[in-house]
Amino acid sequence: MTTKRVLMIVTSHATMGDQGKATGIWAEELAAPYYALKDAGVQVDVASPRGGAVPFDPASLKPAGQNPPAVDRLLADEAAQAQLKTTLAAGGVDAASYDAVFFPGGHGTMWDLPVDAGVKRAVEAAHAGGRVIAAVCHGPAGLVSARKPNGESIVAGRRVNAFTDEEEAAAGLDKVVPFKLESRLRELGARFERGPVWGPYAVRDGWLITGQNPASSELVAQHVL
């Protein structure tokens, strides 16, 4: 049987707007799906807008033994750590050669994924190739610039989910992020669905799978599988 391949695209962005506060990937949103996929025999490659080492939101990392199990596993996994220091540049990867593209979240995604030409090209190639496209929490920021050949957003008319405007306000960052993700997806014509604040929730609409928050990370991965 041919090994399935998933391309994870993560943020390269390490600061929260003008605040200077550190951000990046939310560790659980990378670690939980990474191991759900790897443990199922899937090959996982990791890319980012800039390539190379990627930043983690320090708020998502605690001392060993105090994190979700997948995060502790990631911190102790030398091969995974090496992979995260040498990510591929998204613009140089043929996303259509993968079975799925997966966007973990973290607030960093809100600044670089929507404006990166390589990310846009990767999503459009995956869409054109009929591949699965998945994202969790702020990961759907990677979808907002991608268009179909007719110029329409790839999320238009699709059932989607993401970090909600209510959750952004509860996190105290609704005035810090460059845009509110739920609102932007709605503006693009997506049919936004949501679960309870901070609760696990994911939506699958054909090839498109989206989840709401860190608690939804594993659920999105299971939909991908």
Legacy VTK file of the C-alpha trace (Angstrom):
# vtk DataFile Version 3.0
C-alpha trace
ASCII
DATASET POLYDATA
POINTS 225 float
0.000 0.000 0.000
1.301 3.445 -0.901
2.142 5.606 2.110
-0.191 8.575 2.453
1.515 11.955 2.653
0.361 15.083 4.479
1.948 18.510 4.160
1.628 20.601 7.315
2.035 24.335 6.721
2.818 26.325 9.872
3.476 29.980 10.592
6.889 31.640 10.484
5.601 34.724 12.319
6.812 35.232 15.891
5.355 38.523 17.145
1.830 39.714 17.976
1.315 42.724 15.735
2.727 45.966 17.119
2.683 44.639 20.678
5.983 42.813 20.332
4.528 39.966 22.389
5.845 36.562 21.303
3.568 34.245 19.352
3.897 31.551 16.680
2.473 28.023 16.429
0.185 26.792 19.218
2.034 23.621 20.220
-0.967 21.330 20.768
-2.417 22.212 17.346
0.736 20.920 15.715
1.600 18.047 18.063
-1.803 16.355 18.396
-2.484 15.989 14.657
1.194 15.344 13.870
1.205 12.213 16.022
-2.344 11.154 15.146
-1.222 11.081 11.519
2.259 9.617 12.111
0.927 6.860 14.362
-1.484 5.911 11.567
1.448 5.424 9.189
1.142 8.749 7.378
4.268 10.592 6.221
4.156 14.172 7.556
6.292 16.905 6.004
6.343 20.418 7.468
6.550 23.679 5.521
6.296 27.350 6.443
6.244 30.648 4.546
9.960 31.317 5.141
11.193 27.758 5.564
13.725 26.884 8.249
13.118 27.069 11.991
9.613 27.931 13.158
8.474 29.770 16.314
6.204 28.390 19.012
3.890 30.542 21.083
5.559 30.393 24.510
2.137 30.358 26.179
1.527 26.943 24.587
4.597 25.334 26.165
4.983 24.389 29.812
7.696 22.409 31.628
7.832 18.716 30.727
5.033 16.757 32.357
2.632 19.725 32.448
1.682 19.748 28.751
-0.858 17.696 26.809
0.785 14.289 26.141
1.355 15.010 22.443
3.203 18.243 23.290
5.499 16.489 25.777
6.111 13.835 23.137
7.008 16.510 20.565
9.421 18.232 22.950
11.251 14.941 23.534
11.216 13.841 19.864
14.614 14.677 18.374
13.566 13.806 14.819
10.497 16.040 15.037
12.533 18.871 16.551
15.042 18.600 13.700
12.154 18.709 11.208
10.800 21.897 12.816
14.203 23.570 12.548
14.453 22.779 8.824
10.923 23.251 7.453
10.419 23.417 3.709
9.549 26.756 2.123
5.846 26.582 1.237
6.420 28.247 -2.126
8.798 25.505 -3.224
6.546 22.538 -2.429
4.135 20.871 -4.870
1.108 20.603 -2.581
-0.798 18.628 -5.222
1.688 15.766 -4.744
0.385 15.277 -1.170
-2.843 13.577 -0.126
-3.712 16.426 2.235
-2.567 19.872 3.326
-3.020 20.668 7.035
-2.760 24.086 8.718
-2.154 24.040 12.496
-3.022 27.289 14.250
-1.446 29.764 16.609
-1.857 33.523 16.385
1.231 33.883 14.172
-0.794 32.460 11.270
-2.960 35.588 11.207
-0.062 37.747 10.061
1.846 35.680 7.511
-0.346 32.935 6.023
-2.959 35.249 4.425
-0.345 37.337 2.593
2.202 34.686 1.591
2.213 33.897 -2.134
3.666 30.427 -1.543
0.866 29.509 0.874
-1.775 30.798 -1.552
-0.211 28.783 -4.387
-0.021 25.630 -2.239
-3.703 25.832 -1.246
-4.820 26.503 -4.802
-2.725 23.581 -6.091
-4.177 21.252 -3.451
-7.685 22.430 -4.304
-7.127 21.988 -8.046
-5.764 18.487 -7.399
-8.811 17.467 -5.350
-6.736 16.995 -2.193
-7.973 17.192 1.383
-7.419 20.643 2.915
-7.620 20.809 6.711
-7.052 23.537 9.295
-7.589 24.069 13.010
-8.167 27.168 15.170
-6.322 30.062 13.433
-5.038 27.680 10.741
-7.908 28.652 8.378
-6.078 31.991 8.003
-4.115 30.009 5.418
-7.265 29.636 3.307
-8.507 33.224 3.092
-6.471 34.296 0.051
-6.870 31.147 -2.067
-9.143 31.384 -5.081
-10.756 29.057 -7.595
-9.967 29.646 -11.299
-13.142 31.775 -11.545
-11.827 34.128 -8.846
-14.190 32.954 -6.125
-12.829 32.098 -2.669
-12.256 28.372 -2.149
-14.360 28.610 1.044
-17.364 30.255 -0.649
-20.483 28.171 -0.077
-18.564 25.698 2.093
-19.361 24.729 5.674
-16.416 25.906 7.750
-15.327 26.393 11.339
-12.385 28.236 12.954
-11.452 30.158 16.102
-14.616 32.167 16.710
-14.914 35.917 17.165
-16.268 35.188 20.655
-13.159 33.146 21.524
-10.910 35.900 20.141
-12.631 38.430 22.393
-12.379 36.046 25.367
-8.637 35.749 24.683
-8.416 39.567 24.746
-6.887 39.679 21.266
-9.806 40.779 19.088
-8.294 44.295 18.829
-4.763 42.946 18.246
-5.225 40.521 15.345
-5.215 42.071 11.841
-8.739 40.724 11.247
-11.231 38.434 12.970
-11.119 35.017 11.349
-14.782 34.038 11.718
-15.868 37.383 10.296
-13.449 37.127 7.353
-14.619 33.609 6.473
-18.220 34.799 6.532
-17.310 37.757 4.286
-15.796 35.306 1.804
-19.123 33.479 1.560
-18.378 30.538 3.840
-21.223 28.959 5.816
-19.688 29.306 9.274
-20.684 26.771 11.931
-19.522 26.799 15.536
-19.456 24.724 18.661
-19.257 25.788 22.315
-16.497 28.195 23.361
-13.237 26.244 23.977
-14.994 22.928 23.278
-13.887 20.406 20.623
-15.708 20.996 17.352
-14.908 20.297 13.701
-16.745 20.537 10.393
-16.169 18.311 7.382
-17.533 19.489 4.027
-16.197 17.138 1.375
-12.471 17.827 0.927
-12.502 20.722 3.443
-12.047 19.988 7.176
-11.864 22.769 9.775
-11.761 22.820 13.582
-12.391 25.516 16.150
-9.656 25.639 18.801
-6.794 23.668 20.412
-9.252 21.116 21.837
-10.347 20.342 18.245
-6.889 19.413 16.926
-7.146 15.641 17.260
-10.721 15.674 15.942
-9.593 17.393 12.732
-6.801 14.840 12.313
-9.281 11.969 12.682
-11.448 13.517 9.948
-8.359 13.735 7.725
-7.586 10.059 8.338
LINES 1 226
225 0 1 2 3 4 5 6 7 8 9 10 11 12 13 14 15 16 17 18 19 20 21 22 23 24 25 26 27 28 29 30 31 32 33 34 35 36 37 38 39 40 41 42 43 44 45 46 47 48 49 50 51 52 53 54 55 56 57 58 59 60 61 62 63 64 65 66 67 68 69 70 71 72 73 74 75 76 77 78 79 80 81 82 83 84 85 86 87 88 89 90 91 92 93 94 95 96 97 98 99 100 101 102 103 104 105 106 107 108 109 110 111 112 113 114 115 116 117 118 119 120 121 122 123 124 125 126 127 128 129 130 131 132 133 134 135 136 137 138 139 140 141 142 143 144 145 146 147 148 149 150 151 152 153 154 155 156 157 158 159 160 161 162 163 164 165 166 167 168 169 170 171 172 173 174 175 176 177 178 179 180 181 182 183 184 185 186 187 188 189 190 191 192 193 194 195 196 197 198 199 200 201 202 203 204 205 206 207 208 209 210 211 212 213 214 215 216 217 218 219 220 221 222 223 224
